[in-house]
Amino acid sequence: MSYDLFRPLLFALDPERAHTLSITALEALGHMPRSMAHLAKHYTVSDPRLAQNLWGLHFPNPVGLAAGYDKDARAAAALPALGFGFIEIGTVTPRAQPGNPRPRIFRYPASQAVINRMGFPGEGATAVARRLAALPHHPVPIGINLGKNKDTPLERAQDDYIAALEILFPYGDYLSVNVSSPNTPGLRLLQREEALGKLLSVLDATNQRLAAQQQRPSLPLLLKIAPDLQGTDIQVISALAHGTEPLVDGFIATNTTIERPVSHPELSESGGLSGAPLRDRSTAVIAQLYRATQGRIPIIGVGGILGAADAYAKIRAGASLLQIYSGLVFRGPELVREILEALPELWLRDGYSDLARARGSAA
């Protein structure tokens, strides 16, 4: 069934209610193997040209689900059937918390934009670990996005990231460190050079310790950054990924923005803005990161992807992988298939034999 048929029904609901209903439906679907197989047959694009190996992980295609949709891993079993090449759970905090007061999600269909001020609501790391442990297998890589609890003082933020990592370490394929959400007071201060270096050093040490204790490889550690950083900030952050002792294995660019385009005065609610108005800024940050790291560090590009052209622009800016979320709100899961079917045509049109050669060509 086409998403266009029931989108009006979802849009008639409060945005958070619609989101919860979709999670509940997918959670139920996760217990129906035949239904998932039918869904996967419709949405999955099997094309070896789309596959990549990064960080020792196999990605069957470059389009993933961004953090923020499935905060508590309730839909983790069913989401791969929608055609995603990987999914990212979270943001997960060590302890359960309610998040910010409602209403806290706002849709703007005319602008293809979403504003959220969720504030990391969730059931906490133990509940997420329990659900991930119950998954029979991972058909695609699963990332876990880590954050801090709202009531944890900023000077003790590293304790929260460590606590969540210790609980979730056995269950993810990569980790994403979220220091860029605008909806947890003071969180973005952790992007400052001294604080960020200290946090990542401690997380790296914890990652290595847990790997040794559990006799398995350490998890790739990715840093999710804000789109509102300046060029000098990006230079500082990029330095964390190279040198004799790199602290991160990749970047996710970008989170939501606190800026508001003057061309969209209707976007007046406070919180993080995503969707079409974020597209160009996030793509510019990807290009800056790509240049700063000389294309040596994988980047997951996210922000304003609402079609194949948007996705391809992020690859040409330097992204190896992509994530979508707001695009799902307006386009539905058909967006994943649309992007995957179009990408090879786009890079071949421009004279590139594969994604790797197209990557960074416009940076």
HURABEL-V751223 format. One record per run of one state. SS is the DSSP state (helix for helix, strand for strand, loop for the rest). FROM is the first residue (numbers start at 1). TO is the last residue. If there is no record, write none. Layout:
BEGIN
ss->SS from->FROM to->TO
ss->SS from->FROM to->TO
END
This chain:
BEGIN
ss->loop from->1 to->2
ss->helix from->3 to->11
ss->loop from->12 to->14
ss->helix from->15 to->29
ss->loop from->30 to->32
ss->helix from->33 to->43
ss->loop from->44 to->47
ss->helix from->48 to->50
ss->loop from->51 to->51
ss->strand from->52 to->54
ss->loop from->55 to->56
ss->strand from->57 to->59
ss->loop from->60 to->62
ss->strand from->63 to->65
ss->loop from->66 to->75
ss->helix from->76 to->82
ss->loop from->83 to->85
ss->strand from->86 to->92
ss->loop from->93 to->96
ss->strand from->97 to->97
ss->loop from->98 to->104
ss->strand from->105 to->108
ss->helix from->109 to->111
ss->loop from->112 to->112
ss->strand from->113 to->116
ss->loop from->117 to->121
ss->strand from->122 to->122
ss->loop from->123 to->124
ss->helix from->125 to->134
ss->loop from->135 to->140
ss->strand from->141 to->146
ss->loop from->147 to->153
ss->helix from->154 to->171
ss->loop from->172 to->173
ss->strand from->174 to->178
ss->loop from->179 to->186
ss->helix from->187 to->191
ss->loop from->192 to->192
ss->helix from->193 to->214
ss->loop from->215 to->219
ss->strand from->220 to->225
ss->loop from->226 to->230
ss->helix from->231 to->241
ss->loop from->242 to->249
ss->strand from->250 to->253
ss->loop from->254 to->256
ss->strand from->257 to->257
ss->loop from->258 to->271
ss->strand from->272 to->275
ss->helix from->276 to->292
ss->loop from->293 to->297
ss->strand from->298 to->302
ss->loop from->303 to->307
ss->helix from->308 to->317
ss->loop from->318 to->320
ss->strand from->321 to->324
ss->loop from->325 to->325
ss->helix from->326 to->331
ss->loop from->332 to->333
ss->helix from->334 to->349
ss->loop from->350 to->354
ss->helix from->355 to->358
ss->loop from->359 to->363
END
